[in-house]
C-alpha cells in the first residue's frame, strides 16, 4: 500500500499547484451536521416537510 505521507515535498507541491483550480472549500455544517461546500444551504434547513406539522 502506498504511503499517504509525502516523501518528495517538491512533487507534492507540484501536484497541489497543478490541481489548485479544482479545490473545493469544505466546512462542517451546523444545520445538517455534514461536511459540504459552505454555500450548499441557501435556505434554512428543516428536517421535516413544511406541509406536515412537527411532532412535539
HTML snippet that shows the backbone in 3Dmol.js (N, CA, C, O; Angstrom):
<script src="https://3Dmol.org/build/3Dmol-min.js"></script>
<div id="view" style="width:600px;height:400px;position:relative"></div>
<script>
const pdb = `
ATOM      1  N   UNK A   1       0.845  -1.169   0.000  1.00  0.00           N
ATOM      2  CA  UNK A   1       0.000   0.000   0.000  1.00  0.00           C
ATOM      3  C   UNK A   1       0.897   1.240   0.000  1.00  0.00           C
ATOM      4  O   UNK A   1       1.909   1.284   0.699  1.00  0.00           O
ATOM      5  N   UNK A   2       0.518   2.234  -0.781  1.00  0.00           N
ATOM      6  CA  UNK A   2       1.290   3.464  -0.859  1.00  0.00           C
ATOM      7  C   UNK A   2       1.086   4.304   0.392  1.00  0.00           C
ATOM      8  O   UNK A   2       0.003   4.322   0.976  1.00  0.00           O
ATOM      9  N   UNK A   3       2.135   4.994   0.791  1.00  0.00           N
ATOM     10  CA  UNK A   3       2.072   5.860   1.962  1.00  0.00           C
ATOM     11  C   UNK A   3       1.364   7.164   1.610  1.00  0.00           C
ATOM     12  O   UNK A   3       1.535   7.693   0.512  1.00  0.00           O
ATOM     13  N   UNK A   4       0.570   7.679   2.546  1.00  0.00           N
ATOM     14  CA  UNK A   4      -0.096   8.954   2.345  1.00  0.00           C
ATOM     15  C   UNK A   4       0.782  10.124   2.778  1.00  0.00           C
ATOM     16  O   UNK A   4       0.437  11.282   2.537  1.00  0.00           O
ATOM     17  N   UNK A   5       1.905   9.831   3.410  1.00  0.00           N
ATOM     18  CA  UNK A   5       2.838  10.860   3.827  1.00  0.00           C
ATOM     19  C   UNK A   5       3.737  11.193   2.640  1.00  0.00           C
ATOM     20  O   UNK A   5       4.406  10.309   2.106  1.00  0.00           O
ATOM     21  N   UNK A   6       3.759  12.464   2.219  1.00  0.00           N
ATOM     22  CA  UNK A   6       4.587  12.809   1.060  1.00  0.00           C
ATOM     23  C   UNK A   6       6.068  12.650   1.373  1.00  0.00           C
ATOM     24  O   UNK A   6       6.571  13.208   2.348  1.00  0.00           O
ATOM     25  N   UNK A   7       6.758  11.887   0.539  1.00  0.00           N
ATOM     26  CA  UNK A   7       8.187  11.670   0.731  1.00  0.00           C
ATOM     27  C   UNK A   7       9.003  12.584  -0.160  1.00  0.00           C
ATOM     28  O   UNK A   7      10.207  12.745   0.043  1.00  0.00           O
ATOM     29  N   UNK A   8       8.353  13.184  -1.146  1.00  0.00           N
ATOM     30  CA  UNK A   8       9.022  14.112  -2.044  1.00  0.00           C
ATOM     31  C   UNK A   8       8.263  15.447  -2.005  1.00  0.00           C
ATOM     32  O   UNK A   8       7.308  15.634  -2.758  1.00  0.00           O
ATOM     33  N   UNK A   9       8.679  16.369  -1.138  1.00  0.00           N
ATOM     34  CA  UNK A   9       7.944  17.625  -0.968  1.00  0.00           C
ATOM     35  C   UNK A   9       7.770  18.421  -2.264  1.00  0.00           C
ATOM     36  O   UNK A   9       6.738  19.061  -2.462  1.00  0.00           O
ATOM     37  N   UNK A  10       8.764  18.385  -3.135  1.00  0.00           N
ATOM     38  CA  UNK A  10       8.665  19.150  -4.385  1.00  0.00           C
ATOM     39  C   UNK A  10       7.561  18.565  -5.279  1.00  0.00           C
ATOM     40  O   UNK A  10       6.808  19.318  -5.895  1.00  0.00           O
ATOM     41  N   UNK A  11       7.460  17.252  -5.354  1.00  0.00           N
ATOM     42  CA  UNK A  11       6.422  16.605  -6.141  1.00  0.00           C
ATOM     43  C   UNK A  11       5.054  16.915  -5.542  1.00  0.00           C
ATOM     44  O   UNK A  11       4.101  17.183  -6.273  1.00  0.00           O
ATOM     45  N   UNK A  12       4.957  16.880  -4.218  1.00  0.00           N
ATOM     46  CA  UNK A  12       3.701  17.203  -3.534  1.00  0.00           C
ATOM     47  C   UNK A  12       3.268  18.634  -3.887  1.00  0.00           C
ATOM     48  O   UNK A  12       2.095  18.877  -4.171  1.00  0.00           O
ATOM     49  N   UNK A  13       4.199  19.557  -3.869  1.00  0.00           N
ATOM     50  CA  UNK A  13       3.904  20.955  -4.206  1.00  0.00           C
ATOM     51  C   UNK A  13       3.448  21.078  -5.660  1.00  0.00           C
ATOM     52  O   UNK A  13       2.507  21.817  -5.947  1.00  0.00           O
ATOM     53  N   UNK A  14       4.097  20.367  -6.575  1.00  0.00           N
ATOM     54  CA  UNK A  14       3.726  20.414  -7.992  1.00  0.00           C
ATOM     55  C   UNK A  14       2.318  19.878  -8.213  1.00  0.00           C
ATOM     56  O   UNK A  14       1.564  20.429  -9.015  1.00  0.00           O
ATOM     57  N   UNK A  15       1.961  18.816  -7.512  1.00  0.00           N
ATOM     58  CA  UNK A  15       0.621  18.238  -7.641  1.00  0.00           C
ATOM     59  C   UNK A  15      -0.424  19.219  -7.112  1.00  0.00           C
ATOM     60  O   UNK A  15      -1.458  19.422  -7.749  1.00  0.00           O
ATOM     61  N   UNK A  16      -0.167  19.830  -5.952  1.00  0.00           N
ATOM     62  CA  UNK A  16      -1.095  20.820  -5.409  1.00  0.00           C
ATOM     63  C   UNK A  16      -1.270  21.993  -6.367  1.00  0.00           C
ATOM     64  O   UNK A  16      -2.381  22.487  -6.556  1.00  0.00           O
ATOM     65  N   UNK A  17      -0.185  22.430  -6.962  1.00  0.00           N
ATOM     66  CA  UNK A  17      -0.229  23.544  -7.906  1.00  0.00           C
ATOM     67  C   UNK A  17      -1.023  23.171  -9.162  1.00  0.00           C
ATOM     68  O   UNK A  17      -1.807  23.976  -9.665  1.00  0.00           O
ATOM     69  N   UNK A  18      -0.824  21.971  -9.658  1.00  0.00           N
ATOM     70  CA  UNK A  18      -1.496  21.502 -10.870  1.00  0.00           C
ATOM     71  C   UNK A  18      -3.013  21.428 -10.687  1.00  0.00           C
ATOM     72  O   UNK A  18      -3.765  21.752 -11.606  1.00  0.00           O
ATOM     73  N   UNK A  19      -3.463  21.004  -9.504  1.00  0.00           N
ATOM     74  CA  UNK A  19      -4.888  20.806  -9.276  1.00  0.00           C
ATOM     75  C   UNK A  19      -5.528  21.901  -8.418  1.00  0.00           C
ATOM     76  O   UNK A  19      -6.623  21.705  -7.890  1.00  0.00           O
ATOM     77  N   UNK A  20      -4.873  23.028  -8.275  1.00  0.00           N
ATOM     78  CA  UNK A  20      -5.399  24.104  -7.429  1.00  0.00           C
ATOM     79  C   UNK A  20      -6.711  24.669  -7.969  1.00  0.00           C
ATOM     80  O   UNK A  20      -7.503  25.206  -7.195  1.00  0.00           O
ATOM     81  N   UNK A  21      -6.959  24.563  -9.264  1.00  0.00           N
ATOM     82  CA  UNK A  21      -8.184  25.112  -9.851  1.00  0.00           C
ATOM     83  C   UNK A  21      -9.418  24.250  -9.562  1.00  0.00           C
ATOM     84  O   UNK A  21     -10.540  24.694  -9.804  1.00  0.00           O
ATOM     85  N   UNK A  22      -9.236  23.045  -9.056  1.00  0.00           N
ATOM     86  CA  UNK A  22     -10.382  22.174  -8.760  1.00  0.00           C
ATOM     87  C   UNK A  22     -10.590  21.953  -7.262  1.00  0.00           C
ATOM     88  O   UNK A  22     -11.354  21.072  -6.866  1.00  0.00           O
ATOM     89  N   UNK A  23      -9.923  22.740  -6.435  1.00  0.00           N
ATOM     90  CA  UNK A  23     -10.079  22.584  -4.993  1.00  0.00           C
ATOM     91  C   UNK A  23     -11.424  23.148  -4.548  1.00  0.00           C
ATOM     92  O   UNK A  23     -11.882  24.172  -5.057  1.00  0.00           O
ATOM     93  N   UNK A  24     -12.046  22.469  -3.597  1.00  0.00           N
ATOM     94  CA  UNK A  24     -13.302  22.915  -3.012  1.00  0.00           C
ATOM     95  C   UNK A  24     -13.094  23.237  -1.541  1.00  0.00           C
ATOM     96  O   UNK A  24     -12.332  22.563  -0.848  1.00  0.00           O
ATOM     97  N   UNK A  25     -13.771  24.265  -1.075  1.00  0.00           N
ATOM     98  CA  UNK A  25     -13.757  24.549   0.346  1.00  0.00           C
ATOM     99  C   UNK A  25     -14.855  23.710   0.985  1.00  0.00           C
ATOM    100  O   UNK A  25     -16.015  23.795   0.583  1.00  0.00           O
ATOM    101  N   UNK A  26     -14.500  22.910   1.965  1.00  0.00           N
ATOM    102  CA  UNK A  26     -15.457  22.053   2.659  1.00  0.00           C
ATOM    103  C   UNK A  26     -15.498  22.484   4.120  1.00  0.00           C
ATOM    104  O   UNK A  26     -14.460  22.633   4.764  1.00  0.00           O
ATOM    105  N   UNK A  27     -16.710  22.682   4.634  1.00  0.00           N
ATOM    106  CA  UNK A  27     -16.886  23.104   6.026  1.00  0.00           C
ATOM    107  C   UNK A  27     -17.856  22.161   6.725  1.00  0.00           C
ATOM    108  O   UNK A  27     -18.637  21.467   6.074  1.00  0.00           O
ATOM    109  N   UNK A  28     -17.800  22.141   8.042  1.00  0.00           N
ATOM    110  CA  UNK A  28     -18.766  21.369   8.820  1.00  0.00           C
ATOM    111  C   UNK A  28     -20.013  22.220   8.985  1.00  0.00           C
ATOM    112  O   UNK A  28     -19.931  23.340   9.489  1.00  0.00           O
ATOM    113  N   UNK A  29     -21.162  21.711   8.573  1.00  0.00           N
ATOM    114  CA  UNK A  29     -22.421  22.441   8.615  1.00  0.00           C
ATOM    115  C   UNK A  29     -23.132  22.168   9.935  1.00  0.00           C
ATOM    116  O   UNK A  29     -23.392  21.016  10.285  1.00  0.00           O
ATOM    117  N   UNK A  30     -23.444  23.243  10.667  1.00  0.00           N
ATOM    118  CA  UNK A  30     -24.164  23.085  11.928  1.00  0.00           C
ATOM    119  C   UNK A  30     -25.648  22.796  11.697  1.00  0.00           C
ATOM    120  O   UNK A  30     -26.324  22.291  12.592  1.00  0.00           O
ATOM    121  N   UNK A  31     -26.162  23.115  10.499  1.00  0.00           N
ATOM    122  CA  UNK A  31     -27.578  22.877  10.208  1.00  0.00           C
ATOM    123  C   UNK A  31     -27.874  21.394   9.994  1.00  0.00           C
ATOM    124  O   UNK A  31     -28.861  20.877  10.519  1.00  0.00           O
ATOM    125  N   UNK A  32     -27.024  20.706   9.223  1.00  0.00           N
ATOM    126  CA  UNK A  32     -27.309  19.303   8.925  1.00  0.00           C
ATOM    127  C   UNK A  32     -26.291  18.345   9.541  1.00  0.00           C
ATOM    128  O   UNK A  32     -26.510  17.134   9.536  1.00  0.00           O
ATOM    129  N   UNK A  33     -25.178  18.867  10.074  1.00  0.00           N
ATOM    130  CA  UNK A  33     -24.180  18.023  10.717  1.00  0.00           C
ATOM    131  C   UNK A  33     -23.254  17.314   9.756  1.00  0.00           C
ATOM    132  O   UNK A  33     -22.509  16.424  10.168  1.00  0.00           O
ATOM    133  N   UNK A  34     -23.277  17.685   8.476  1.00  0.00           N
ATOM    134  CA  UNK A  34     -22.463  17.033   7.457  1.00  0.00           C
ATOM    135  C   UNK A  34     -21.358  17.980   7.002  1.00  0.00           C
ATOM    136  O   UNK A  34     -21.311  19.130   7.439  1.00  0.00           O
ATOM    137  N   UNK A  35     -20.468  17.508   6.127  1.00  0.00           N
ATOM    138  CA  UNK A  35     -19.423  18.331   5.541  1.00  0.00           C
ATOM    139  C   UNK A  35     -19.765  18.575   4.078  1.00  0.00           C
ATOM    140  O   UNK A  35     -20.060  17.631   3.344  1.00  0.00           O
ATOM    141  N   UNK A  36     -19.729  19.837   3.647  1.00  0.00           N
ATOM    142  CA  UNK A  36     -20.019  20.190   2.261  1.00  0.00           C
ATOM    143  C   UNK A  36     -19.561  21.620   2.001  1.00  0.00           C
ATOM    144  O   UNK A  36     -19.153  22.307   2.937  1.00  0.00           O
ATOM    145  N   UNK A  37     -19.619  22.098   0.724  1.00  0.00           N
ATOM    146  CA  UNK A  37     -19.262  23.491   0.449  1.00  0.00           C
ATOM    147  C   UNK A  37     -20.161  24.451   1.240  1.00  0.00           C
ATOM    148  O   UNK A  37     -21.330  24.141   1.470  1.00  0.00           O
ATOM    149  N   UNK A  38     -19.642  25.597   1.656  1.00  0.00           N
ATOM    150  CA  UNK A  38     -20.388  26.485   2.542  1.00  0.00           C
ATOM    151  C   UNK A  38     -21.676  27.052   1.955  1.00  0.00           C
ATOM    152  O   UNK A  38     -22.580  27.388   2.719  1.00  0.00           O
ATOM    153  N   UNK A  39     -21.801  27.172   0.651  1.00  0.00           N
ATOM    154  CA  UNK A  39     -22.996  27.776   0.056  1.00  0.00           C
ATOM    155  C   UNK A  39     -24.054  26.752  -0.355  1.00  0.00           C
ATOM    156  O   UNK A  39     -24.938  27.078  -1.147  1.00  0.00           O
ATOM    157  N   UNK A  40     -23.986  25.529   0.159  1.00  0.00           N
ATOM    158  CA  UNK A  40     -24.950  24.500  -0.220  1.00  0.00           C
ATOM    159  C   UNK A  40     -26.343  24.809   0.298  1.00  0.00           C
ATOM    160  O   UNK A  40     -27.317  24.679  -0.443  1.00  0.00           O
ATOM    161  N   UNK A  41     -26.458  25.212   1.549  1.00  0.00           N
ATOM    162  CA  UNK A  41     -27.758  25.533   2.134  1.00  0.00           C
ATOM    163  C   UNK A  41     -28.029  27.025   1.974  1.00  0.00           C
ATOM    164  O   UNK A  41     -27.557  27.831   2.776  1.00  0.00           O
ATOM    165  N   UNK A  42     -28.773  27.388   0.962  1.00  0.00           N
ATOM    166  CA  UNK A  42     -29.107  28.797   0.766  1.00  0.00           C
ATOM    167  C   UNK A  42     -30.341  29.170   1.571  1.00  0.00           C
ATOM    168  O   UNK A  42     -30.549  30.344   1.877  1.00  0.00           O
ATOM    169  N   UNK A  43     -31.162  28.184   1.919  1.00  0.00           N
ATOM    170  CA  UNK A  43     -32.330  28.418   2.759  1.00  0.00           C
ATOM    171  C   UNK A  43     -32.160  27.635   4.042  1.00  0.00           C
ATOM    172  O   UNK A  43     -31.342  26.718   4.108  1.00  0.00           O
ATOM    173  N   UNK A  44     -32.908  27.980   5.038  1.00  0.00           N
ATOM    174  CA  UNK A  44     -32.795  27.316   6.340  1.00  0.00           C
ATOM    175  C   UNK A  44     -33.163  25.838   6.205  1.00  0.00           C
ATOM    176  O   UNK A  44     -34.166  25.500   5.578  1.00  0.00           O
ATOM    177  N   UNK A  45     -32.370  24.984   6.780  1.00  0.00           N
ATOM    178  CA  UNK A  45     -32.572  23.538   6.728  1.00  0.00           C
ATOM    179  C   UNK A  45     -33.612  23.138   7.765  1.00  0.00           C
ATOM    180  O   UNK A  45     -33.510  23.521   8.931  1.00  0.00           O
ATOM    181  N   UNK A  46     -34.615  22.364   7.344  1.00  0.00           N
ATOM    182  CA  UNK A  46     -35.583  21.810   8.282  1.00  0.00           C
ATOM    183  C   UNK A  46     -35.635  20.304   8.076  1.00  0.00           C
ATOM    184  O   UNK A  46     -35.722  19.847   6.936  1.00  0.00           O
ATOM    185  N   UNK A  47     -35.585  19.530   9.136  1.00  0.00           N
ATOM    186  CA  UNK A  47     -35.540  18.070   8.997  1.00  0.00           C
ATOM    187  C   UNK A  47     -36.897  17.441   8.689  1.00  0.00           C
ATOM    188  O   UNK A  47     -36.996  16.215   8.640  1.00  0.00           O
ATOM    189  N   UNK A  48     -37.938  18.234   8.482  1.00  0.00           N
ATOM    190  CA  UNK A  48     -39.256  17.694   8.187  1.00  0.00           C
ATOM    191  C   UNK A  48     -39.893  18.508   7.071  1.00  0.00           C
ATOM    192  O   UNK A  48     -39.444  19.614   6.767  1.00  0.00           O
ATOM    193  N   UNK A  49     -40.923  17.969   6.471  1.00  0.00           N
ATOM    194  CA  UNK A  49     -41.644  18.628   5.383  1.00  0.00           C
ATOM    195  C   UNK A  49     -42.472  19.781   5.958  1.00  0.00           C
ATOM    196  O   UNK A  49     -43.126  19.616   6.988  1.00  0.00           O
ATOM    197  N   UNK A  50     -42.451  20.950   5.299  1.00  0.00           N
ATOM    198  CA  UNK A  50     -43.180  22.121   5.798  1.00  0.00           C
ATOM    199  C   UNK A  50     -44.696  21.907   5.840  1.00  0.00           C
ATOM    200  O   UNK A  50     -45.392  22.555   6.623  1.00  0.00           O
ATOM    201  N   UNK A  51     -45.209  21.002   5.002  1.00  0.00           N
ATOM    202  CA  UNK A  51     -46.652  20.771   4.980  1.00  0.00           C
ATOM    203  C   UNK A  51     -47.115  19.874   6.129  1.00  0.00           C
ATOM    204  O   UNK A  51     -48.291  19.891   6.493  1.00  0.00           O
ATOM    205  N   UNK A  52     -46.211  19.105   6.693  1.00  0.00           N
ATOM    206  CA  UNK A  52     -46.571  18.234   7.821  1.00  0.00           C
ATOM    207  C   UNK A  52     -46.184  18.940   9.116  1.00  0.00           C
ATOM    208  O   UNK A  52     -45.092  19.500   9.214  1.00  0.00           O
ATOM    209  N   UNK A  53     -47.076  18.916  10.114  1.00  0.00           N
ATOM    210  CA  UNK A  53     -46.727  19.558  11.388  1.00  0.00           C
ATOM    211  C   UNK A  53     -45.613  18.801  12.102  1.00  0.00           C
ATOM    212  O   UNK A  53     -45.548  17.573  12.046  1.00  0.00           O
ATOM    213  N   UNK A  54     -44.744  19.544  12.770  1.00  0.00           N
ATOM    214  CA  UNK A  54     -43.661  18.924  13.512  1.00  0.00           C
ATOM    215  C   UNK A  54     -44.199  18.286  14.783  1.00  0.00           C
ATOM    216  O   UNK A  54     -45.063  18.849  15.455  1.00  0.00           O
ATOM    217  N   UNK A  55     -43.684  17.108  15.104  1.00  0.00           N
ATOM    218  CA  UNK A  55     -44.116  16.433  16.326  1.00  0.00           C
ATOM    219  C   UNK A  55     -43.431  17.082  17.524  1.00  0.00           C
ATOM    220  O   UNK A  55     -42.241  17.393  17.480  1.00  0.00           O
ATOM    221  N   UNK A  56     -44.192  17.281  18.587  1.00  0.00           N
ATOM    222  CA  UNK A  56     -43.648  17.937  19.780  1.00  0.00           C
ATOM    223  C   UNK A  56     -42.895  16.949  20.639  1.00  0.00           C
ATOM    224  O   UNK A  56     -42.367  17.320  21.687  1.00  0.00           O
TER     225      UNK A  56
END
`;
const viewer = $3Dmol.createViewer("view");
viewer.addModel(pdb, "pdb");
viewer.setStyle({}, {cartoon: {color: "spectrum"}});
viewer.zoomTo();
viewer.render();
</script>
